[in-house]
Amino acid sequence: MESGVSPAEVARRVGHSIAVLFRFYAKAIHRSQQHANQQIEHALKAARQVSR
């Protein structure tokens, strides 16, 4: 998730199943995905500029 820890490990530590973890923390996970997408886009743009 945002911390880089796998969802399975987070669920295990808080005593939930992965399904429960995703159901209750879906908004946080979605924000994390948006951040990851932005980082990927930034890296791709940088790589395109270097290759020119």
Secondary structure as UniProt FT lines:
FT   TURN            2..3
FT   HELIX           7..14
FT   HELIX           18..24
FT   HELIX           26..50
//
